[in-house]
Amino acid sequence: MKRFYQIVLFSLAVPLWVNAQSVDSTSSFTLDQCIKYALENTVNVKNARIDAQISEAKVKETRGIGLPQISGSVALQHNQKLPRFFSTYQTAQGFSGVDENGNPNLDVPGVQPTDIVASQNFFQLKSSGNASVTINQLLFNSSYLVGLKAASTYKELSYKTEEQTQIQVVEAVTKAYYAVLINNERIILFDNNIARVDSLLRSTTALNKNGFAEEIDVDRTKVTLNNLKAERLKFLNMQNLSLSLLKFQMNYPMDKPLAVEGTLKTLQVDEDLFNEYQQNWDYKNRIEFKVLDTQRKLQELDVKNQYSASLPSLSAFANLGYSTQSPNIGGLFKTNTNLTDNGRIGPDKWYSFSTYGLSLNIPLFSGLQRNYKIQQSKLALLKIENNYNSLKQNIDLNIQQNTTTYKNSIETLKSQEENMRLAEKVARVTKIKYEQGVGSNIEVTDAENSLRQAQVNYYNALYDAIIAKVDLDKAYARIDPAKYTAAQPQK
């Protein structure tokens, strides 16, 4: 029995322990994983993907217009009081014929032939039923043909817009990721600097106790150490903010921990990168150009559609059904054996009918509306044509600006990297001289401060260079979201 309770307690405790482990665990993401997660979960990308699906449904909807349109209807009607037939006496007399004695049925003394007669509706019973099926088939319609092309082009535009949204997400996530990655490296540097200054403080304190260093040297070193710790704490808070920004760009839950994987050694910041990009450069590679080109196609189709409105359309139709009449509603649902098609005794009183034919619609005159619609559509197309030149100028300026920024950031990075190496060398030599008694504590403290500033400048320059490279990749259309998704979007 005791063994049984142990098994039960163990089975209950294991899931709780596993759940606690999963809650406390921190998810680690590489850059590719961050981008893939963002492309799958970002709201903007989801909505753009839904818009693409809507465009597919729109294409199918437009195609359905050319398929047979079939509708059915069933109607039951009861006329409590039937309308009368109105005619002149002369017409009614001739229509009514003669009675069994050969006299006109409406031979009323004193009534003139032109007098109005209102007779009972003996052609219609009070209740009627109708069940029919109507079929319409479009045979030719120029607007429909243009609409098919426009629907496909609209679908293409939706996927181009989705790609544009994905590029923006990749850009934002990449910048946020590298900000976190570089800040992680800076935190490691803070820890190394604190450890180095702490070692200097211990050696200075020992020298002070032995009379080889002054108390002010110990205090000066403590100030440096305290400043480093305070800066590290502030930087940790900034790093949390950077992580929150990355989570936001990924649409990652803010309450869940997140860590990034990677090293700065894998970064490739080549100063001749733009030369490679310029070799195969084409304006059509930019997503903005692709979107504008698709918009132009749509507007051209709109112009064609306006012209198509003046062309005739042809369709076929058929109407099949059954109808009946009865003195009351209840009689519509009963089998009548007193009537047939020729008026004699028969088994049923529902009679079939059918109609079919062709319908040709020819627009003849619509005032000036169609002409002005065509004019508006052409002017809208002219605006899009003008936007081509404007877009090319913007792209040229964007490339020039990002190329210049990238070149400058590379030069700054090389300079700051050299400064950091020199500052490390100065700090190392100064500390050795101080430990050997040929240098001062002030020199060591100044060297540490200079090293810390050089490191800050280097990582700032490195981040600027990475951001400049991302902007350059976007300017030359080198950001491809398709490689981060399992299924590439349809074009």
C-alpha positions in Angstrom: 0.0 0.0 0.0 2.8 2.4 0.8 4.4 1.6 -2.5 1.2 2.4 -4.3 1.0 5.9 -2.6 4.6 6.6 -3.6 3.8 5.8 -7.3 0.7 8.1 -7.2 2.6 11.0 -5.6 5.4 10.6 -8.1 3.0 10.5 -11.0 1.4 13.8 -9.7 4.7 15.5 -9.0 6.4 14.8 -12.4 3.9 16.8 -14.5 4.2 19.7 -12.0 7.9 19.6 -12.2 8.0 19.5 -16.0 5.5 22.3 -16.2 7.7 24.4 -13.8 10.7 23.7 -15.9 8.9 24.7 -19.1 7.7 28.0 -17.5 11.1 28.9 -16.2 13.0 27.9 -19.3 14.1 30.7 -21.7 13.6 30.3 -25.4 16.7 31.0 -27.4 16.4 32.3 -31.0 18.9 32.8 -33.8 18.4 35.6 -36.3 16.7 33.2 -38.8 14.5 31.8 -36.1 13.5 35.3 -34.9 12.6 36.3 -38.5 10.7 33.1 -39.2 8.7 33.5 -35.9 7.9 37.1 -36.8 6.7 36.1 -40.3 4.4 33.5 -38.9 3.0 35.6 -36.0 3.2 39.3 -36.8 -0.2 40.8 -37.1 0.7 42.8 -40.2 1.9 39.7 -42.0 -1.1 37.7 -40.9 -3.5 40.4 -42.3 -1.5 40.7 -45.5 -1.7 36.9 -45.9 -5.5 37.1 -45.3 -5.7 39.8 -47.9 -4.0 37.5 -50.3 -6.5 34.7 -49.5 -9.3 37.2 -50.0 -7.9 38.0 -53.5 -7.9 34.3 -54.4 -11.6 34.1 -53.3 -12.2 37.2 -55.4 -10.8 35.6 -58.5 -12.9 32.5 -58.0 -16.0 34.7 -57.4 -15.3 36.5 -60.7 -14.9 33.2 -62.6 -18.2 32.0 -61.1 -20.0 34.8 -63.0 -19.4 33.0 -66.2 -20.8 29.7 -64.9 -24.6 28.9 -65.3 -26.7 30.7 -62.7 -29.5 28.5 -61.5 -32.2 29.6 -59.1 -35.4 27.9 -58.0 -38.6 29.4 -56.6 -41.9 28.2 -55.1 -44.8 30.6 -54.7 -48.3 30.1 -53.2 -50.8 32.9 -53.6 -54.4 33.4 -52.5 -56.5 36.3 -53.8 -59.4 36.9 -51.4 -61.1 39.1 -54.0 -60.1 38.7 -57.7 -59.9 41.8 -59.8 -62.7 42.2 -62.4 -62.3 42.4 -66.2 -63.2 45.8 -67.7 -64.4 46.2 -71.3 -67.1 47.9 -73.4 -70.5 46.4 -73.7 -70.0 45.7 -77.4 -66.7 43.9 -76.9 -68.0 42.0 -73.9 -71.1 41.0 -75.9 -69.1 39.6 -78.8 -66.8 37.9 -76.4 -69.5 36.3 -74.3 -71.3 34.7 -77.3 -75.0 33.7 -77.1 -77.0 31.7 -74.6 -78.9 28.4 -75.2 -81.7 30.4 -76.9 -79.3 32.1 -79.3 -79.6 35.5 -77.5 -76.4 37.5 -76.6 -75.5 36.8 -73.0 -75.0 40.5 -72.3 -78.1 41.7 -74.2 -79.3 44.3 -71.6 -82.0 46.7 -72.7 -80.9 50.3 -72.5 -77.2 49.7 -72.5 -75.2 51.3 -75.3 -72.4 49.4 -77.1 -69.8 51.9 -75.8 -70.7 51.6 -72.1 -68.1 50.1 -69.7 -68.8 46.6 -68.4 -67.0 45.1 -65.3 -67.4 41.4 -65.4 -66.3 38.7 -63.0 -62.8 37.2 -63.4 -63.8 33.8 -64.7 -60.3 33.1 -66.1 -58.6 32.8 -62.7 -59.2 31.0 -59.5 -58.5 32.6 -56.1 -55.5 30.4 -55.1 -52.5 29.7 -57.3 -49.2 27.8 -57.1 -46.0 28.1 -59.0 -42.8 26.1 -58.8 -40.0 26.9 -61.3 -36.3 26.7 -62.0 -34.6 29.6 -63.9 -31.2 29.1 -65.7 -29.1 31.9 -67.0 -25.8 31.4 -68.9 -23.6 34.3 -69.9 -22.4 33.7 -73.5 -20.5 36.9 -74.2 -19.6 40.0 -72.1 -16.5 42.0 -72.7 -16.6 43.4 -69.2 -16.6 39.9 -67.8 -13.4 39.0 -69.7 -11.7 42.1 -68.5 -12.9 41.4 -65.0 -11.2 38.0 -65.1 -7.8 39.6 -65.9 -8.4 42.3 -63.3 -9.1 39.7 -60.6 -5.9 37.8 -61.4 -4.0 41.1 -61.4 -5.6 42.0 -58.1 -4.5 38.7 -56.7 -0.9 39.4 -57.9 -1.1 42.8 -56.2 -2.1 41.2 -52.9 0.8 38.9 -52.9 3.2 41.7 -53.8 1.8 43.7 -50.8 2.3 40.7 -48.6 5.9 40.4 -49.7 6.4 44.2 -49.0 5.0 43.7 -45.5 7.3 40.7 -45.0 10.3 42.7 -46.1 9.5 45.4 -43.5 9.2 42.8 -40.8 12.5 41.2 -41.7 14.2 44.6 -41.6 12.7 45.6 -38.2 13.4 42.2 -36.6 17.0 42.2 -38.0 17.8 45.6 -36.5 16.2 44.7 -33.1 18.0 41.4 -33.0 21.5 42.9 -33.6 20.8 45.6 -31.0 20.2 42.8 -28.4 23.2 40.8 -29.7 25.6 43.7 -29.5 24.3 44.7 -26.1 25.0 41.2 -24.9 28.6 41.6 -26.0 28.8 45.0 -24.2 27.5 43.4 -21.0 30.3 40.8 -21.2 32.7 43.7 -21.6 31.3 45.4 -18.6 31.8 42.2 -16.6 35.4 42.0 -17.8 36.1 45.6 -17.0 34.6 45.3 -13.5 36.7 42.2 -12.9 39.8 44.0 -14.0 39.2 47.1 -12.0 38.2 45.0 -9.0 41.6 43.2 -9.3 43.3 46.6 -9.5 41.4 47.7 -6.4 42.6 44.6 -4.4 46.2 45.1 -5.5 46.0 48.9 -4.7 44.5 48.1 -1.3 47.3 45.7 -0.6 49.9 48.2 -1.7 48.3 50.8 0.5 48.5 48.5 3.6 52.2 48.0 2.9 52.8 51.7 2.5 53.4 51.6 -1.3 50.2 53.4 -2.3 48.2 56.3 -1.0 44.7 56.1 0.4 43.6 58.5 -2.4 44.6 55.8 -5.0 42.3 53.3 -3.3 39.5 55.8 -3.3 40.0 56.7 -6.9 39.9 53.1 -7.9 36.7 52.5 -5.9 35.1 55.4 -7.7 35.9 53.9 -11.0 34.6 50.5 -9.9 31.4 52.0 -8.6 30.8 53.9 -11.8 31.3 50.7 -13.8 28.8 48.8 -11.7 26.2 51.7 -11.9 26.7 51.9 -15.7 26.3 48.1 -16.0 23.0 48.3 -14.1 21.7 51.0 -16.3 22.8 49.1 -19.4 21.0 46.0 -18.1 17.8 48.0 -17.9 18.4 49.2 -21.5 19.0 45.7 -22.6 15.6 44.7 -21.2 14.1 47.4 -23.2 15.9 46.1 -26.3 14.5 42.7 -25.7 11.0 44.1 -25.3 11.4 45.8 -28.7 12.5 42.5 -30.3 9.5 40.8 -28.8 7.3 43.5 -30.1 8.7 43.2 -33.6 8.3 39.4 -33.5 4.9 39.5 -31.8 6.4 37.4 -29.1 4.6 37.2 -25.7 6.0 40.0 -23.5 5.6 38.0 -20.3 7.8 35.1 -21.6 11.6 35.2 -21.4 13.6 35.4 -24.6 17.3 35.1 -25.4 19.2 35.5 -28.7 21.9 33.1 -30.0 24.8 34.1 -32.2 28.1 35.9 -32.1 29.5 39.0 -33.7 32.2 36.9 -35.3 29.6 35.7 -37.9 28.8 39.2 -39.0 30.1 40.2 -42.5 30.6 43.9 -42.9 32.4 44.2 -46.2 33.4 47.7 -47.4 33.1 46.6 -51.0 29.7 45.1 -50.6 27.9 47.8 -52.6 30.1 47.1 -55.7 28.8 43.5 -55.7 25.2 44.8 -55.4 25.6 47.2 -58.3 26.5 44.5 -60.8 23.1 42.9 -61.0 21.0 46.0 -60.0 17.6 46.6 -61.6 14.8 48.9 -60.5 12.4 46.0 -61.0 14.0 44.2 -58.1 12.5 46.7 -55.7 9.2 45.6 -54.2 7.9 49.2 -54.5 8.5 49.0 -58.2 6.7 45.7 -58.5 3.7 47.0 -56.6 3.5 50.1 -58.8 3.8 48.0 -61.9 0.9 45.8 -60.8 -1.2 48.9 -60.0 -0.5 50.2 -63.5 -1.8 46.9 -64.9 -4.9 47.2 -62.9 -5.5 50.7 -64.1 -5.0 49.7 -67.7 -7.6 47.0 -67.2 -9.9 49.6 -65.7 -9.6 51.7 -68.9 -10.4 48.6 -71.0 -13.4 47.9 -68.7 -14.8 51.4 -69.3 -14.6 50.8 -73.1 -16.1 47.4 -72.7 -19.2 48.8 -71.1 -20.3 50.1 -74.6 -20.1 46.6 -76.2 -23.2 44.3 -76.4 -23.6 41.3 -74.1 -25.3 38.0 -75.0 -26.8 35.5 -72.6 -29.1 32.5 -72.8 -31.9 31.7 -70.4 -34.5 29.0 -69.6 -37.4 28.9 -67.2 -38.9 25.5 -66.3 -41.7 24.8 -63.9 -45.2 23.7 -62.8 -48.3 25.8 -62.0 -51.8 25.3 -60.9 -54.9 27.1 -59.5 -57.6 26.2 -57.0 -60.6 27.9 -55.4 -58.7 27.8 -52.1 -55.2 27.2 -50.7 -55.9 23.7 -49.4 -56.9 22.7 -52.9 -53.3 23.3 -54.1 -52.1 20.3 -52.1 -54.8 17.9 -53.2 -54.9 15.6 -56.3 -57.7 16.6 -58.6 -59.1 13.9 -60.8 -61.6 16.2 -62.6 -59.3 18.1 -64.9 -56.7 17.2 -67.6 -54.9 19.2 -70.2 -57.9 19.1 -72.5 -60.4 19.8 -69.7 -61.6 16.2 -69.1 -61.1 13.9 -66.2 -57.4 13.5 -65.2 -55.1 12.3 -62.4 -53.3 15.6 -61.6 -53.8 19.3 -61.8 -50.2 20.6 -61.7 -49.2 21.5 -65.3 -45.7 22.0 -66.7 -44.5 25.0 -68.6 -41.1 25.9 -70.2 -39.5 29.0 -71.7 -36.1 29.4 -73.2 -34.3 31.9 -75.4 -31.4 34.4 -75.9 -31.0 37.9 -74.6 -29.0 40.5 -76.4 -28.3 43.7 -74.5 -26.9 46.6 -76.7 -26.0 49.9 -75.0 -27.2 52.7 -77.3 -26.9 55.9 -75.4 -25.9 56.8 -71.8 -25.4 60.5 -72.0 -21.8 61.6 -71.3 -21.3 59.4 -68.3 -19.3 56.7 -70.1 -17.1 59.3 -71.8 -16.2 61.0 -68.6 -15.6 57.7 -66.8 -13.1 56.7 -69.5 -11.5 60.1 -69.2 -11.2 59.7 -65.4 -9.7 56.3 -65.8 -7.1 57.5 -68.3 -6.1 60.4 -66.0 -5.6 58.0 -63.1 -3.4 55.9 -65.4 -1.4 59.0 -66.3 -0.8 59.6 -62.6 0.6 56.1 -62.2 2.9 56.7 -65.2 4.2 59.9 -63.5 4.8 58.0 -60.3 7.4 55.8 -62.2 9.8 58.7 -62.6 9.2 59.8 -59.0 9.8 56.3 -57.7 13.1 55.9 -59.7 14.4 59.2 -58.3 13.5 58.1 -54.8 15.2 54.8 -55.3 18.3 56.5 -56.7 18.5 58.9 -53.8 17.8 56.1 -51.3 20.7 54.0 -52.8 23.0 57.0 -52.8 22.3 57.9 -49.2 22.6 54.3 -47.9 25.8 53.7 -49.9 27.3 56.9 -48.4 26.1 56.0 -44.9 27.5 52.5 -45.3 30.9 53.7 -46.5 31.1 56.2 -43.6 30.1 53.6 -41.0 32.8 51.2 -42.3 35.4 53.9 -42.0 34.2 54.8 -38.5 34.1 51.2 -37.5 37.7 50.6 -38.6 38.9 53.7 -36.8 37.0 52.8 -33.6 38.3 49.2 -33.7 41.9 50.5 -33.9 41.2 52.9 -31.1 39.9 50.1 -28.9 43.0 47.9 -29.6 45.2 50.8 -28.7 43.2 51.6 -25.6 43.5 48.0 -24.5 47.3 48.1 -25.1 47.6 51.3 -23.1 45.5 50.0 -20.2 47.5 46.8 -20.1 50.9 48.5 -20.2 49.8 51.2 -17.7 48.7 48.5 -15.2 52.0 46.6 -15.6 54.0 49.8 -15.0 51.9 50.6 -11.9 52.3 47.1 -10.5 56.1 47.4 -11.1 56.1 50.8 -9.3 57.1 52.9 -12.3 53.6 54.3 -13.0 50.8 56.1 -11.1 47.4 55.1 -10.1 46.0 58.2 -12.0 47.4 56.9 -15.2 45.8 53.5 -14.7 42.4 55.0 -13.9 42.6 57.3 -16.9 43.6 54.4 -19.1 40.7 52.3 -17.9 38.3 55.2 -18.5 39.7 55.6 -22.0 39.4 51.9 -22.7 35.8 51.9 -21.6 35.0 54.8 -23.8 36.8 53.3 -26.7 34.8 50.1 -26.3 31.5 52.0 -26.2 32.5 53.9 -29.3 33.4 50.7 -31.1 30.2 48.9 -30.4 28.2 52.0 -31.3 30.1 52.1 -34.6 29.5 48.4 -35.1 25.8 48.7 -34.6 25.7 51.7 -37.0 27.5 49.6 -39.6 25.1 46.7 -39.2 22.1 49.0 -39.5 23.7 50.7 -42.5 24.2 47.2 -44.1 20.5 46.3 -43.5 19.4 49.6 -45.1 21.8 48.9 -48.0 20.3 45.4 -48.4 16.8 46.9 -48.6 17.9 49.6 -51.0 19.3 47.0 -53.4 16.4 44.6 -52.9 18.6 42.0 -51.2 16.1 41.1 -48.4 14.3 38.0 -49.4 11.5 36.9 -47.0 10.9 33.7 -49.0 14.0 32.0 -47.6 12.6 32.2 -44.1 9.2 30.8 -44.9 8.3 27.1 -45.4 6.1 27.9 -48.5 7.0 30.8 -50.8 4.1 33.1 -51.6 2.5 32.8 -55.0 3.4 35.5 -57.5 
